[in-house]
Amino acid sequence: MTLIRRQFLQVAGILVAVPTASRIVFAQAPAGPKLTQILKKDMEGQGQAVQETIVSIVEFGPGVSAPWHMHPSAQETLYALDGNLVVEVEGRGTVNVKPGEASIIPGDIPHLARNESNAIVKALVVHTRGVKDKPFVVPVKR
């Protein structure tokens, strides 16, 4: 009986330790950019095709990159606040966006942004969406 109890406790300990260990490993993995949404508002009385505007601040840690993705029916305007961002847009090449500069990324086009420096980079990001019932971000396999 003691042997069975001891084995049960060992198995229970393993079941508790494995999820905890996986969270620790995940927490140590490099994180993606931090996105802080500061405004999400439907268009009012404009009678235009744009249904919604989303304004965010994005922070890229040193060497951090957003994965390849696209925004269905949403144009993205990226304005560098602090530091330089490298923006890659499929079929359009790569641009370096410096503080005070902006880059426009058309909707439905795969793209990414990355920080190649050793400092934190911040940018203001504005998404203008034509269709609100589509997903905001869709990952793109590369």
C-alpha atoms as one frame of an Amber mdcrd trajectory, in Angstrom:
protein
   0.000   0.000   0.000   2.837   2.427   0.824   4.505   1.635  -2.516   1.310
   2.437  -4.412   0.874   5.705  -2.485   4.495   6.674  -3.202   4.070   5.963
  -6.943   0.823   7.941  -6.975   2.561  10.911  -5.355   5.417  10.701  -7.869
   2.985  10.667 -10.807   0.992  13.546  -9.279   4.221  15.529  -8.825   5.166
  14.995 -12.448   1.709  16.074 -13.624   2.077  19.298 -11.634   5.694  19.952
 -12.687   5.346  19.451 -16.453   2.868  22.309 -17.110   4.849  24.598 -14.805
   8.104  23.796 -16.594   6.524  24.420 -19.998   5.334  27.863 -18.826   8.862
  28.678 -17.643  10.353  27.632 -20.988   7.674  29.613 -22.863   8.290  32.669
 -20.690  11.992  32.555 -21.551  11.320  32.442 -25.289  11.695  35.801 -27.109
   8.386  37.629 -27.093   6.828  39.371 -30.026   6.081  43.075 -30.102   3.828
  44.551 -27.396   0.694  46.126 -28.843  -1.310  48.611 -26.749  -4.591  49.638
 -28.328  -5.408  53.266 -27.524  -8.528  53.771 -29.675 -11.083  51.602 -31.460
 -13.962  53.537 -32.959 -16.605  53.039 -35.618 -16.727  55.691 -38.297 -19.527
  58.191 -37.703 -21.710  59.880 -40.320 -19.111  59.609 -43.043 -20.974  57.375
 -45.483 -17.609  55.945 -46.546 -16.352  52.385 -46.968 -14.166  52.517 -43.838
 -16.134  51.048 -40.949 -13.612  51.218 -38.124 -10.340  52.831 -37.108  -7.981
  51.187 -34.602  -5.061  53.171 -33.170  -2.307  51.387 -31.224   1.199  51.873
 -29.906   3.535  48.977 -30.696   6.822  48.375 -28.870   9.538  46.146 -30.284
  12.228  44.980 -27.896  15.807  44.626 -29.167  15.902  42.154 -32.053  12.137
  41.496 -31.880  10.077  40.878 -35.004   6.379  40.570 -35.667   5.670  37.345
 -37.560   4.483  37.427 -41.151   0.802  38.372 -41.112  -1.853  40.374 -42.924
  -4.933  42.394 -42.029  -8.002  41.451 -44.110  -9.673  44.574 -45.523  -7.528
  46.820 -43.312  -4.859  49.271 -44.396  -2.042  49.790 -41.876  -0.193  53.048
 -41.359   2.945  52.692 -39.251   4.575  55.866 -37.855   7.948  55.452 -36.112
   8.130  57.297 -32.792  11.429  56.049 -31.294  14.048  54.071 -33.207  14.120
  52.496 -36.651  11.830  49.721 -37.881  12.452  47.488 -40.848   9.186  46.802
 -42.681   8.919  44.024 -45.270   5.870  43.969 -47.534   5.379  41.013 -49.856
   5.930  42.045 -53.471   7.058  45.552 -52.463  10.399  44.982 -50.771  11.885
  46.251 -47.542  11.950  49.802 -46.142  13.619  51.317 -43.093  11.160  53.562
 -41.220  12.976  56.173 -39.110  11.497  58.343 -36.334   9.085  60.855 -37.832
   8.550  58.724 -40.951   5.528  56.632 -41.901   4.871  53.564 -44.021   1.523
  52.462 -45.445   0.780  48.776 -45.883  -2.271  47.899 -48.019  -4.887  45.498
 -46.685  -4.660  41.802 -47.535  -0.881  42.008 -48.201   1.463  39.828 -46.081
   4.045  41.864 -44.167   6.171  42.074 -41.060   8.045  44.671 -39.050  11.190
  44.119 -37.014  13.640  45.898 -34.779  17.239  45.190 -35.778  18.702  47.440
 -33.070  19.707  46.890 -29.444  17.160  49.432 -28.151  13.387  49.438 -27.753
  11.551  50.810 -30.798   8.072  52.379 -30.582   5.614  53.128 -33.357   2.094
  54.445 -33.702  -0.035  52.092 -35.794  -3.371  53.023 -37.368  -5.556  50.382
 -39.000  -8.523  51.485 -41.105 -10.865  48.562 -41.620 -13.433  48.226 -44.353
 -15.029  45.064 -42.963 -15.324  44.608 -39.212 -16.587  41.021 -39.251 -13.329
  39.653 -40.687 -10.440  38.711 -38.349  -8.194  41.640 -37.475  -4.912  39.726
 -37.951  -4.272  36.570 -39.963  -0.894  34.773 -39.626   0.830  33.979 -42.920
   3.051  30.911 -43.322   6.393  31.608 -44.974
